[in-house]
């Protein structure tokens, strides 16, 4: 099955879910998340604040961010965390 949405189609719903549902959850623990880009149906985010270096950040990405976005939008979305300082290398490469 292929993604039935363009990257542009995904921008608003992904942004809204991150802003309304995911960011407030992370903020409770001192964390934050930023949507960097959507490219080829891959959602590039950056975990920030207390999430940086947290042992649970991988689980947060998989079981909170990815689960929420896949359930709300499309099960084949791929969510990628971009470590701080790696934005240019990952997004331009």
C-alpha distances in whole Angstrom, upper triangle without the diagonal:
4,7,9,12,14,16,19,17,17,20,22,20,20,24,25,23,25,28,28,27,27,30,32,31,32,35,36,37,37,34,32,29,28,25,25,23,19,18,14,13,15,18,21,24,27,29,33,36,36,33,34,35,35,34,31,29,26,26,26,23,21,23,24,22,18,19,20,17,14,16,17,14,11,10,8,12,14,18,20,24,26,30,33,34,31,29,30,29,26,25,27,26
4,6,9,11,13,16,14,14,18,20,18,18,21,23,22,23,26,27,26,25,28,31,30,31,33,35,36,36,33,30,27,26,22,23,20,16,15,11,10,13,16,19,22,25,27,31,34,35,32,33,34,34,33,31,29,26,26,26,23,21,23,23,21,18,19,19,16,14,16,17,13,10,10,8,10,12,16,19,22,24,28,30,32,28,27,28,27,23,22,24,23
4,6,8,10,12,11,10,14,16,15,14,18,19,18,20,23,24,23,22,25,28,27,28,31,33,33,34,30,28,24,23,19,20,17,13,12,9,7,10,13,16,19,23,25,28,32,33,29,30,32,32,32,29,27,25,25,24,21,20,21,21,19,16,17,17,14,12,14,14,10,8,9,7,8,11,14,17,20,22,26,28,30,27,24,26,25,22,20,22,22
4,7,10,12,9,10,14,15,14,15,18,19,19,20,23,24,23,23,26,29,29,29,32,34,35,35,32,29,26,24,21,21,18,14,14,12,10,13,15,19,21,25,27,30,33,35,32,33,35,34,34,32,29,27,27,26,23,22,23,23,20,18,19,18,15,13,15,14,10,9,11,10,11,14,17,20,23,25,28,31,32,29,27,28,28,24,22,24,25
4,7,8,6,7,10,12,11,12,15,16,16,18,20,21,21,21,24,26,27,27,29,32,33,33,29,26,23,21,18,18,15,11,12,10,8,12,13,16,19,22,25,28,31,33,30,31,33,33,33,31,28,26,27,25,22,22,23,22,19,17,18,17,14,13,15,13,10,9,12,11,10,13,15,18,21,23,26,28,29,27,24,25,26,22,20,22,23
4,5,5,6,9,11,12,12,14,16,17,18,20,22,22,22,24,27,28,28,30,32,33,33,29,26,22,20,16,16,13,9,9,8,7,11,12,15,18,21,24,27,30,32,29,30,33,33,33,31,28,27,27,26,23,23,24,23,20,18,20,19,15,15,18,16,12,12,15,13,12,14,15,17,20,21,25,27,27,25,22,23,23,20,17,19,20
4,5,5,6,10,11,10,12,15,15,16,18,20,20,20,21,24,25,25,27,30,30,30,26,23,19,17,13,13,9,6,6,6,6,8,9,12,14,18,21,23,27,29,26,27,29,30,31,29,25,24,25,23,20,21,23,21,18,17,19,18,14,15,17,16,12,12,15,13,11,12,13,15,17,18,22,23,24,21,18,19,20,17,14,16,17
4,5,5,8,10,10,11,14,15,16,17,19,20,20,21,24,26,26,27,30,31,30,27,23,20,17,13,13,10,8,9,10,10,12,12,14,16,19,22,24,28,30,28,28,31,31,33,31,27,27,27,25,22,23,25,23,19,19,21,19,16,17,19,17,13,14,18,16,14,15,16,17,20,20,24,24,25,23,20,20,22,19,16,18,20
4,6,7,8,9,11,12,14,15,17,18,19,20,21,24,25,25,27,30,31,30,27,24,20,18,15,15,13,10,11,12,10,13,12,15,17,21,23,25,29,31,28,29,32,32,33,31,27,27,27,25,22,23,24,22,19,18,19,17,14,15,16,14,11,12,15,15,13,15,16,18,21,22,25,26,28,26,22,24,25,22,19,21,23
4,6,6,6,8,10,11,12,14,15,16,16,18,21,21,22,24,26,27,27,24,21,17,15,12,13,10,8,10,10,8,10,9,12,14,17,19,22,25,27,24,26,28,28,29,27,24,23,23,21,18,19,20,18,15,14,16,14,10,12,14,11,8,10,13,12,10,12,12,15,17,19,22,23,25,23,20,22,23,20,17,20,21
4,6,5,6,9,10,11,12,14,15,15,16,19,20,20,22,25,26,25,22,19,15,13,9,10,8,7,10,12,10,11,9,11,12,15,18,20,23,25,23,24,27,27,29,26,23,23,24,21,18,20,21,19,15,15,17,15,12,14,16,13,11,13,16,15,12,14,13,15,17,17,21,21,23,21,18,20,21,19,16,18,21
4,6,5,6,9,10,10,12,14,14,15,18,19,20,21,24,25,25,22,19,16,14,11,13,12,11,14,15,13,14,12,14,14,17,19,21,24,26,24,25,29,28,30,27,24,24,25,22,20,21,21,19,16,16,18,15,12,15,16,12,11,14,17,17,14,16,16,18,19,20,23,24,25,24,21,23,25,22,19,22,24
4,5,5,6,9,10,10,11,12,14,16,18,19,20,22,24,24,21,18,15,14,12,14,13,11,15,16,13,14,12,14,14,17,19,21,23,25,23,25,28,27,28,26,23,23,22,20,18,18,19,16,13,14,14,11,9,11,12,9,8,11,14,15,12,15,14,17,18,20,23,24,26,25,22,24,26,23,21,23,25
4,5,5,6,9,10,10,10,12,15,16,16,18,20,22,22,18,15,12,11,8,11,10,9,12,14,11,11,8,11,11,14,15,18,20,22,20,21,24,24,25,22,19,19,19,17,14,15,16,13,10,11,12,10,7,10,11,9,8,10,13,13,10,12,11,13,14,16,19,21,23,21,19,21,23,19,17,21,22
4,6,5,6,8,10,10,10,13,15,15,16,19,20,20,17,14,11,9,7,10,10,10,14,16,14,13,10,11,10,13,14,16,19,21,19,21,24,23,25,23,20,20,20,17,15,17,18,15,12,13,15,12,10,13,15,12,11,14,17,17,14,15,13,15,15,16,19,19,22,21,18,20,22,20,17,21,23
4,5,5,6,8,9,10,12,14,15,16,18,20,20,18,15,12,12,10,13,14,14,17,19,16,16,13,15,13,16,16,18,20,22,20,22,26,25,26,24,21,22,21,18,17,18,18,15,12,14,15,12,10,14,14,11,11,15,17,18,15,17,15,17,18,19,22,22,25,24,22,24,26,23,21,24,27
4,5,5,5,7,9,10,11,13,14,16,18,19,16,14,11,12,10,14,14,14,17,19,16,15,12,14,13,15,15,17,19,20,18,21,24,22,24,21,18,19,18,15,14,15,14,11,9,11,11,8,7,11,11,8,9,13,15,16,14,15,13,16,16,18,21,22,25,24,22,25,26,23,21,25,27
4,6,6,5,6,9,10,10,12,14,16,16,13,10,8,8,8,11,13,13,17,19,16,15,11,12,10,11,11,13,15,17,15,17,20,19,21,18,16,17,16,13,12,14,14,10,8,10,12,9,8,12,13,11,12,15,16,17,14,14,12,14,13,15,17,18,21,21,19,22,23,20,19,23,24
4,6,6,5,7,10,11,11,14,16,15,13,10,9,9,9,13,14,15,19,21,19,18,14,14,12,13,13,14,15,17,16,18,22,21,23,20,18,19,19,15,15,17,17,13,11,14,15,12,12,16,16,14,15,18,20,21,18,18,15,17,16,18,19,19,22,22,20,23,25,23,21,25,27
4,6,7,7,9,11,11,13,16,16,14,12,11,12,13,16,18,18,22,24,21,20,17,17,15,16,16,17,18,19,18,21,24,22,24,21,19,21,20,16,16,18,17,13,12,15,15,11,12,15,15,13,14,18,20,21,19,20,17,19,19,21,23,23,26,26,24,27,29,26,25,28,30
4,6,6,7,9,11,12,14,15,13,12,11,13,13,17,18,18,22,23,20,19,16,17,15,16,15,16,17,18,16,20,22,20,22,18,17,18,17,13,13,15,13,10,9,12,12,8,10,13,13,11,13,16,18,20,17,18,16,18,17,20,22,22,26,26,24,27,29,26,25,28,30
4,6,5,6,9,10,12,13,10,9,8,10,11,15,16,17,20,22,19,17,14,14,12,12,11,13,14,14,13,16,18,17,18,15,13,15,13,10,10,12,11,7,6,10,10,8,9,13,13,12,14,16,17,19,16,16,13,15,14,17,18,19,22,22,21,24,25,23,22,26,27
4,5,5,6,9,10,10,8,6,6,8,10,14,16,17,21,23,21,19,15,15,11,11,10,10,11,12,11,14,17,16,18,16,13,16,15,11,12,15,14,10,9,13,14,12,13,16,17,15,17,20,20,22,19,18,15,16,14,16,17,17,21,21,20,23,25,22,22,25,27
4,5,5,7,9,10,9,8,9,12,14,18,20,21,25,27,24,22,19,19,15,15,13,13,13,13,13,16,19,17,20,17,15,18,17,13,14,17,15,12,12,15,16,13,15,18,18,17,19,22,23,24,21,21,18,19,18,20,20,20,24,25,23,27,28,26,26,29,31
4,5,6,8,9,8,9,10,13,15,19,21,22,25,27,24,22,19,19,15,15,12,13,13,12,12,15,18,15,17,14,13,15,14,10,12,14,12,9,10,14,13,12,14,17,17,16,19,21,21,23,21,20,17,18,17,19,20,20,24,25,24,27,29,26,26,30,31
4,5,6,7,5,6,8,11,14,17,19,21,24,26,23,21,18,17,13,12,9,9,9,9,8,12,14,12,14,11,10,13,12,9,10,13,12,9,10,14,14,13,15,18,18,18,20,22,22,23,20,20,16,17,14,16,16,17,21,21,21,24,26,23,24,27,29
4,5,5,5,6,9,12,15,18,21,23,26,28,26,24,20,19,15,14,11,10,9,9,10,13,15,14,16,14,13,16,16,12,14,17,16,13,13,17,18,16,18,21,21,21,23,25,25,27,24,23,19,19,17,19,18,18,21,23,22,26,27,25,25,29,30
4,6,7,9,12,16,18,21,24,26,29,31,29,26,23,22,18,17,14,13,11,10,11,15,17,14,17,14,14,17,16,13,15,18,16,14,15,18,19,17,19,22,22,22,24,27,27,28,26,25,22,22,20,21,21,21,24,26,25,29,30,28,29,32,34
4,6,9,12,16,19,21,24,26,29,31,29,26,23,21,18,16,12,11,9,7,8,12,13,11,13,11,11,15,14,11,14,17,16,13,15,18,19,18,20,23,23,23,25,27,27,28,26,24,21,21,18,20,19,19,22,24,24,28,29,27,28,31,32
4,7,11,14,17,20,23,25,28,31,28,26,22,21,17,14,11,9,6,5,8,10,12,11,14,13,12,16,16,13,15,18,18,15,16,19,21,20,21,24,25,25,26,28,28,29,26,25,21,21,17,18,17,16,20,22,22,25,27,25,26,29,31
4,7,11,14,16,19,21,24,27,25,22,19,17,13,11,7,6,5,4,5,8,11,10,13,11,10,13,14,10,12,15,15,13,13,16,18,17,18,21,22,22,23,25,25,26,23,21,17,17,14,15,14,14,17,19,18,22,23,22,22,26,27
4,7,10,13,16,18,21,24,22,19,16,14,10,8,6,5,6,7,7,9,13,12,15,14,11,14,15,11,12,15,16,13,11,15,17,16,16,19,21,20,21,23,23,24,21,19,16,15,12,13,13,12,16,17,16,20,21,20,20,23,25
4,7,9,12,14,18,20,18,16,12,10,7,6,5,6,8,10,8,10,14,13,16,14,11,13,14,11,10,13,14,12,9,12,15,14,13,17,18,18,18,20,21,21,17,16,12,12,9,11,11,11,15,15,14,17,19,17,17,20,22
4,6,9,12,15,18,17,14,11,9,6,5,7,8,11,13,12,12,16,16,19,17,14,16,17,14,12,16,17,14,11,14,17,15,14,17,19,18,18,20,21,20,17,16,12,12,10,10,11,11,14,14,12,15,17,15,14,17,19
4,6,8,12,15,13,11,8,6,5,7,9,11,14,17,15,15,18,19,21,19,16,16,18,15,13,15,17,15,11,13,16,14,12,15,18,16,15,17,18,18,14,13,10,10,10,10,12,13,15,14,11,14,16,14,12,15,18
4,7,10,13,13,11,8,5,5,7,10,12,15,18,16,16,19,20,22,21,17,18,20,17,15,17,20,17,14,15,18,17,15,18,20,19,18,19,20,19,15,14,11,10,9,8,11,11,13,11,8,11,13,11,9,12,14
4,6,10,10,8,6,5,7,10,13,15,19,22,19,19,22,23,24,23,19,19,21,19,16,18,20,19,15,15,18,17,14,16,20,18,16,17,18,17,13,12,10,10,11,10,14,14,15,13,10,11,13,11,8,11,13
4,7,6,5,5,6,9,12,15,18,22,24,21,21,24,24,26,24,20,20,21,19,16,17,20,18,14,14,17,16,13,14,17,16,13,14,15,13,10,10,9,10,12,12,16,17,18,16,13,14,15,12,9,12,14
4,5,5,7,8,11,15,18,21,24,26,23,23,25,26,27,26,22,21,23,22,18,19,22,21,17,16,19,19,15,16,19,18,15,15,16,14,11,10,11,11,13,13,17,18,19,16,13,14,14,11,9,10,12
4,5,8,10,14,17,20,23,27,29,26,26,28,28,29,27,24,22,24,23,19,19,22,22,18,16,19,19,16,15,19,18,15,14,15,11,10,9,11,12,15,16,19,21,22,19,16,17,17,13,11,13,13
4,6,9,13,16,19,22,26,27,24,24,26,27,27,25,22,20,21,20,17,17,19,18,15,13,15,15,12,12,15,14,11,10,11,8,6,7,9,11,14,15,19,21,22,20,17,18,18,15,13,15,16
4,6,10,13,16,19,23,24,21,21,23,23,24,22,19,17,18,17,14,14,17,16,13,11,14,15,11,12,15,15,13,11,12,9,6,5,6,7,10,12,15,18,19,16,14,16,15,12,11,14,14
4,6,10,13,16,19,21,18,18,21,21,22,20,16,15,17,15,11,13,15,14,10,9,13,13,9,11,14,14,12,12,13,11,7,6,5,6,8,10,14,16,17,15,13,15,16,12,11,14,15
4,7,10,13,17,19,16,15,18,19,20,18,15,14,16,15,11,13,16,15,11,11,15,15,12,14,17,17,15,15,16,14,11,9,6,5,6,7,10,12,14,11,9,12,12,9,8,12,13
4,7,10,13,15,12,12,15,16,17,16,12,12,14,12,9,12,15,13,9,11,14,14,12,14,17,17,16,17,17,16,13,11,7,6,5,6,9,10,13,11,10,13,14,11,11,14,16
4,6,10,12,9,9,12,13,15,14,11,12,14,12,10,13,15,14,11,13,16,16,15,17,20,20,19,20,20,20,16,14,10,8,5,5,6,7,10,10,9,12,14,12,12,15,17
4,7,9,6,6,10,10,12,11,8,10,12,9,8,12,14,12,10,13,15,15,15,18,20,20,20,21,21,21,18,15,12,10,7,8,8,8,12,12,12,16,17,15,15,19,20
4,6,5,5,9,10,13,13,10,13,15,12,12,15,17,15,13,16,19,18,18,21,23,23,23,25,25,25,21,19,15,14,10,10,9,8,12,13,13,17,18,17,17,20,22
4,5,6,9,10,13,13,11,14,16,13,14,18,18,16,16,19,21,20,21,24,25,25,26,28,28,28,24,22,19,17,14,14,12,11,14,16,16,20,21,20,21,24,25
4,5,7,7,10,10,9,13,14,12,13,17,17,15,16,19,20,20,21,24,25,26,27,28,28,28,25,23,19,18,15,15,13,13,16,18,19,22,23,22,23,26,27
4,6,5,8,8,6,9,11,9,10,13,14,13,13,15,17,17,18,21,23,23,24,25,24,25,22,19,16,14,11,12,11,11,15,16,17,20,21,19,21,24,25
4,5,9,10,7,10,13,11,12,15,17,16,15,17,20,20,21,23,25,26,26,27,26,26,23,20,17,14,11,11,8,8,12,13,14,18,18,17,19,22,23
4,6,9,7,10,12,12,13,16,17,17,17,19,21,22,23,25,27,28,28,29,28,27,25,22,18,16,12,13,10,10,13,15,17,20,20,19,21,24,24
4,5,5,8,10,10,11,14,15,15,15,17,19,20,21,23,25,26,27,28,26,26,24,21,18,16,13,14,12,13,17,17,19,23,22,21,23,26,26
4,6,7,8,10,11,13,14,15,16,17,19,20,22,23,25,26,27,27,26,26,24,21,18,17,14,16,14,16,19,19,21,24,24,22,24,28,27
4,6,5,6,9,10,10,11,13,14,15,17,19,20,21,23,24,24,23,23,21,19,16,15,13,16,15,17,20,20,21,25,24,22,24,28,27
4,5,5,6,9,10,10,10,12,14,15,16,18,20,21,22,22,21,21,19,16,13,12,10,12,11,13,17,17,18,21,21,19,20,24,24
4,5,5,6,8,10,10,11,13,15,16,16,18,20,21,21,19,19,17,14,11,10,9,12,12,15,18,17,18,21,20,18,20,23,23
4,5,5,6,8,9,10,11,13,15,15,17,19,20,20,18,18,17,15,12,13,12,15,15,18,21,20,21,25,24,21,23,26,26
4,6,5,5,7,8,10,11,13,14,15,17,18,19,17,18,16,14,12,12,11,14,14,17,20,20,20,23,23,21,22,25,25
4,6,6,5,6,8,10,11,12,14,15,16,16,15,15,13,11,8,8,7,11,12,15,18,17,17,21,20,17,18,22,22
4,6,6,5,6,9,10,10,12,15,15,15,13,13,12,10,8,10,10,14,15,18,21,20,20,23,22,19,20,24,23
4,6,6,5,8,10,10,11,14,15,15,13,15,14,13,11,13,13,17,18,21,24,23,23,26,26,23,23,27,27
4,6,5,6,9,10,11,12,14,15,14,16,14,13,11,13,13,16,18,20,23,22,22,25,25,22,23,26,27
4,6,5,6,9,10,11,12,13,12,14,11,10,8,10,10,13,15,18,21,20,19,22,22,19,19,23,24
4,6,5,6,8,10,10,10,9,10,8,8,6,9,10,14,16,19,22,20,19,22,22,19,19,23,23
4,6,5,6,8,10,10,9,11,10,10,10,13,14,18,20,23,26,24,23,26,26,23,23,26,26
4,6,5,6,8,10,10,12,11,12,11,14,15,18,21,23,26,25,23,26,27,23,23,26,27
4,6,5,6,7,8,10,7,9,9,12,14,17,20,22,25,23,21,24,24,21,20,24,24
4,6,5,5,4,7,6,8,9,13,15,19,21,24,27,25,23,26,26,22,21,25,25
4,6,6,6,10,10,12,13,16,18,22,24,27,30,28,26,29,29,26,25,28,29
4,7,8,11,10,13,13,17,19,22,25,27,30,28,26,29,29,26,24,28,29
4,7,9,8,11,12,16,18,21,24,26,29,27,24,27,27,24,22,25,26
4,6,6,10,12,15,18,21,24,27,29,27,25,27,27,23,22,25,25
4,6,9,11,15,18,21,24,27,29,26,25,27,27,23,23,25,25
4,6,10,13,16,19,22,25,27,24,23,25,24,20,20,23,22
4,6,10,13,16,19,22,24,21,20,22,21,18,17,20,20
4,7,10,13,16,19,21,18,17,19,18,15,14,17,17
4,7,10,13,16,18,16,15,17,17,13,13,17,17
4,6,10,13,15,12,11,14,13,10,11,14,14
4,6,9,12,10,10,13,13,10,11,15,15
4,6,8,6,6,10,10,7,9,12,12
4,6,6,7,11,10,9,11,14,15
4,6,7,10,11,11,12,15,16
4,6,8,9,10,11,13,14
4,6,5,6,8,10,11
4,6,5,6,8,10
4,6,5,6,8
4,6,6,6
4,6,5
4,6
4
